[in-house]
Amino acid sequence: MNRMIALWAHPRSRSTVLERVFIERGDFEVFHEPFASMAFDEQSAIPHDDLDCGLPRSYEGVKSLLRTTRQDRNVFHKDMCYHCLDELKADAEFLLEQQNVFIIREPARTIVSHFAMFEQMPLHAIGHKALYEVFCLVTKLSGKIPYVINGDDLARRPQENVRRLCDHLQLEFLPQALSWEPSCPPQWKAWRSWHKEAERSSGIVASADDFDDRPLKAHPHLMAYYQAHRPFYERMNQFVQQEHS
């Protein structure tokens, strides 16, 4: 049977650039945040581009699309757990029929980056809490801790991290998939404005060390968001896959 791999993320976690690696591999049909199509429409406040991109607008519709595609090809889909949290928590069958990978990033940078894109973002959209809830559910259902990647470590050491992920997934490591020509893959067009940096990239690169945390300190509600989500990051970060000694 063909494979299905889910990369569960929170916004601004570096999940899109990791998704790009799977686009470059060429051996997976890659879906970019398909469950966002059930969470948002053209009238939603969140910045968006072309949401009329042909994806189903219901949880069951998206799930059916992924399953149908899997009949012919390996499937990789990246999404945010907060897009469909209640549905995921009630759908053990779907979670267990795929390999679940989780990516996290320290929330200070992600919140500032998110705020720069969408000042009206609600608390739950920071995403760490929903991600942690699904992580715990997959752990309970499968009896083992799922694979966790730290997005900042991925950026610092992309080859090592992608190689370890491939080993875990029992995939051939393809080093050529770690570099590409800057472009906008068709999968990103619905949310293109969110992925300008990834679109300009030619590989996975680390951010500058001089992080400006002034926006976090200047807006009390952002600091409250940080304090609410930081504990979920810390819990999951304990399980980040480290290089074997």
Protein Blocks (a to p, Z undefined) as FASTA:
>chain_A
ZZdddddddehklmmmmmmmmmmnopaccdehkllmmmpcfkbmbdcfbfkgopafbfkl
mmmmmmmmmmmmccdddddfklmmmmmmmmmmlmmmpccddddddfklmmmmmmmmmmmb
cfklnommmmmmmmmmmmmmnopacddddfklmmmmmmlmmmmmmmmnopacdfklmgcc
ddddfklmmmmmmmmmmmmpgbdcdddfkdcfklmmmmmklmmmmmmmmmmmmmmmmmpc
cddZZ
